[in-house]
């Protein structure tokens, strides 16, 4: 929830109701003026789509996939991943495994995308079969030397993520490299375009790749009654227009990470050491919060430390965009999770201005609870998934790129497999992921759990932050300070 919306909802109910009603009237007027032009445009696009179908030029991208193609040449919307696997690499076996378990998997139709490239035909983005599909173009050995340190592995990730991607193949690659870090291991660096699927879809892809279907976290959500659903619909209809209008009219957020220069296109990566989920859950239990509250509070504390180290003695709160999975919890129990996008986002203000870590976690919980209780994510999700992709491209791009004026970073929290996995008999020791810098946002962060531990990872442009390792170290320091303070409080009781 934005600061502006928090202030609005602090108003007396009558005034807030008047503002909600006024916002509905504003959108009715805007719709009355623009819908005739929109319908003419959609008729024109319908003719174009029929031409695409008539000439069998490919399958149209879903509307919810189109916004992820609103990108710049220096900053494409690729999800980056890193597997560290015990043993020695056998690239031929890896290619064969991917072909058998994923690429040629006829049980899940959406996996056909792994053999399709994105092209533009008659003004539409379409999935088109890759000519003479060759797995060797997608799974390859790294040309560079084997990384000997974590810093060298980070630099290798940076080099790969900063390279231009070929336009004539499906937008995904696996780059394999042996590691020379004191243990017989190899790394698989992954780049998958967000148009193929979101973080949860990629967890499903991992589940399909590995030797045994992994156990995934089952998020228990209360089942809403028909009455509850009706209330949610009315709440969205009545309050959503004001939320949308307040964001549309809001001035740019104060972004302490905003670069004075344009983004360079050179990505920098960092990640923390594994943190035990048991310790995180211990903090969660003692404070009566959630795992997400704990991690978000630690991120707020790390950002505070970083900004102070850069000369800001009293940093203000930082507004971020939090990605939200909109799938049913039951979807994770299926054998095949479709490769698609089912995600939306919501703006949230992190309490970076609060000094005390315990007070900060309770304030984080309060703000996160407000965010969950609101219906804003539904209206924003509807606009992102079903409206932006239908607009003229120039307007759609403008809408997508407006994200970077409302937030300082993008945060993704995807629960991974609960136990360790094996790939072709070799144990996968760690899995790390990074969401893209959508809309030229300054920075992206991810918290990804795997086999009883969790890592926080950062990706940023070099023009924004030259040393992201500093931030990930501060996250660890903040976590330990929070844990130690809670432990000392318990000992005094």
C-alpha positions, 0 to 999 in steps of 0.5 A, spaced: 500 500 500 502 506 498 503 512 503 498 516 499 493 510 500 495 510 507 493 517 508 487 516 505 484 511 509 486 514 515 480 519 513 473 519 516 469 513 513 464 519 510 470 523 507 473 516 504 466 514 502 465 521 498 472 520 495 471 513 493 464 515 489 468 521 486 473 516 483 468 512 480 465 518 477 472 520 474 473 513 471 466 513 468 467 520 465 474 517 462 471 511 460 465 515 456 471 519 452 476 513 451 471 507 450 469 509 443 476 509 440 478 503 444 473 499 441 475 502 434 482 500 436 480 493 438 476 492 432 482 493 428 487 488 432 481 483 431 482 484 424 490 483 425 489 477 429 484 473 424 490 475 419 495 471 423 490 465 424 488 465 417 496 465 415 497 460 420 503 465 423 503 462 430 499 463 436 497 469 439 501 471 446 496 471 452 494 479 454 497 477 461 504 475 457 504 482 453 507 487 458 513 483 460 515 484 452 515 492 454 522 492 455 529 496 453 534 493 449 539 494 455 534 491 460 530 485 458 525 481 462 529 475 464 528 471 470 535 469 472 537 463 476 543 459 479 544 451 480 550 449 484 550 441 483 555 436 486 559 432 481 562 433 474 557 436 468 555 431 463 552 436 458 549 431 453 546 427 459 543 434 461 540 435 454 537 429 453 534 429 460 531 436 458 528 433 452 525 427 455 522 431 461 520 438 459 521 439 451 517 433 449 513 433 454 506 432 451 502 432 458 503 439 459 501 443 452 504 450 455 511 446 455 511 447 447 513 454 448 520 452 450 520 450 442 517 457 440 520 464 439 516 470 440 515 474 433 511 480 431 506 479 426 501 484 424 502 488 430 501 482 435 506 478 439 506 471 437 509 464 439 512 461 433 515 455 432 523 455 432 526 453 426 530 447 426 530 446 434 536 444 436 537 443 444 545 445 443 543 452 442 539 452 449 544 448 453 551 449 452 558 450 456 560 456 458 566 459 454 570 462 460 574 459 465 571 455 471 570 460 477 574 459 483 571 464 488 564 466 489 566 473 486 568 470 480 561 466 479 558 472 481 562 476 475 560 470 470 553 471 472 553 478 470 557 477 464 551 472 462 545 476 464 548 483 460 549 479 454 544 480 448 540 474 447 539 471 440 532 473 437 531 467 433 531 462 438 526 460 444 527 465 450 531 461 455 538 458 455 542 453 460 549 455 461 553 449 464 560 451 467 565 447 472 567 450 478 574 450 481 572 452 489 575 446 493 569 441 491 567 437 485 561 441 483 558 445 477 554 451 476 548 451 471 546 459 470 539 459 467 536 465 463 528 464 462 524 470 459 518 472 464 513 471 458 514 464 458 512 464 465 513 467 472 517 464 478 511 459 481 511 456 474 519 455 474 518 452 480 514 447 477 519 447 471 524 445 476 519 439 479 519 436 472 526 436 471 529 433 477 529 425 478 523 425 483 517 430 484 519 435 490 515 436 496 512 443 495 510 448 500 502 448 501 500 455 503 493 454 507 488 459 505 481 460 508 476 458 503 471 464 502 464 463 503 459 465 497 458 471 501 465 473 503 466 473 495 461 477 494 463 482 499 470 482 496 467 483 489 463 489 492 469 492 496 474 492 489 468 495 485 467 501 490 474 502 493 479 500 487 477 506 482 480 510 488 486 506 489 487 506 481 486 514 481 491 515 487 497 511 483 495 514 477 496 521 479 501 520 485 508 524 484 514 519 483 516 516 489 523 518 493 528 513 490 534 513 494 537 508 489 535 512 482 541 513 478 543 520 475 545 516 469 541 511 464 542 504 466 548 501 463 545 494 462 551 491 466 547 487 471 551 485 478 549 479 482 549 478 489 546 473 494 547 471 502 549 465 505 544 460 507 539 462 513 536 456 517 528 456 516 528 454 523 531 460 525 526 464 521 520 460 524 523 461 531 523 469 530 516 468 526 513 464 532 516 469 538 513 475 534 506 472 532 508 474 525 509 471 518 516 468 515 514 474 509 514 479 515 520 477 518 524 477 511 521 484 509 523 487 516 530 484 515 530 487 508 528 494 511 533 494 516 538 492 511 536 498 506 537 502 512 544 500 514 546 501 506 543 508 505 546 510 512 553 507 509 552 512 503 551 518 507 544 518 509 543 519 516 536 518 517 533 515 511 526 515 509 521 509 508 522 506 501 516 504 497 517 497 493 513 493 489 511 486 491 510 480 486 503 476 488 502 469 486 494 469 484 494 461 483 490 457 487 494 453 493 491 446 489 495 448 483 502 446 486 499 439 488 498 437 480 504 433 476 505 439 471 504 446 473 503 450 467 508 454 464 504 461 464 504 468 468 499 468 474 502 474 478 500 481 480 504 486 484 502 491 489 506 497 492 508 497 499 512 502 503 517 498 507 519 502 514 526 503 513 525 510 517 524 505 524 531 504 528 529 499 532 529 492 529 523 489 533 519 495 532 520 495 525 518 488 524 511 489 528 510 495 523 512 491 517 506 486 519 501 492 520 503 494 513 503 487 510 496 486 513 493 492 511 496 490 504 493 483 504 486 486 507 485 491 501 482 489 494 488 493 491 492 487 488 485 485 485 484 491 481 491 492 479 492 485 477 486 486 472 489 492 469 496 488 468 493 482 466 487 484 462 488 491 460 495 493 459 496 488 453 490 490 449 492 497 449 496 500 443 503 499 444 506 506 446 500 506 451 501 499 454 509 501 454 508 507 458 503 504 463 508 498 464 514 503 465 510 507 470 512 502 475 519 505 476 516 512 478 512 508 484 517 504 487 525 503 488 525 495 487 521 489 486 521 484 491 519 476 490 518 471 495 517 464 492 517 458 496 521 453 493 522 445 494 522 443 502 527 437 501 534 437 497 533 435 489 537 431 485 538 432 477 540 425 473 543 422 480 547 428 482 545 432 488 543 440 487 546 443 493 543 450 492 538 454 488 538 462 487 533 466 483 533 473 481 526 477 478 528 482 472 529 489 473 522 490 470 520 497 467 528 499 468 527 499 476 533 500 480 533 493 483 530 487 484 530 482 490 528 475 491 528 470 497 527 463 495 527 457 500 530 451 498 531 444 502 530 448 509 534 454 508 533 461 505 537 466 501 536 473 499 539 475 493 540 482 489 540 484 482 542 491 480 544 495 474 552 497 475 549 505 474 545 504 481 549 500 485 556 498 484 557 493 490 551 489 492 555 484 496 555 490 501 547 490 501 546 482 502 552 482 508 547 487 511 541 483 510 545 477 514 547 482 520 540 485 520 537 478 521 542 476 526 541 483 530 534 481 530 534 474 532 539 476 538 535 481 541 529 477 541 533 472 544 536 476 550 529 479 551 526 472 552 532 471 557 530 477 561 523 474 562 
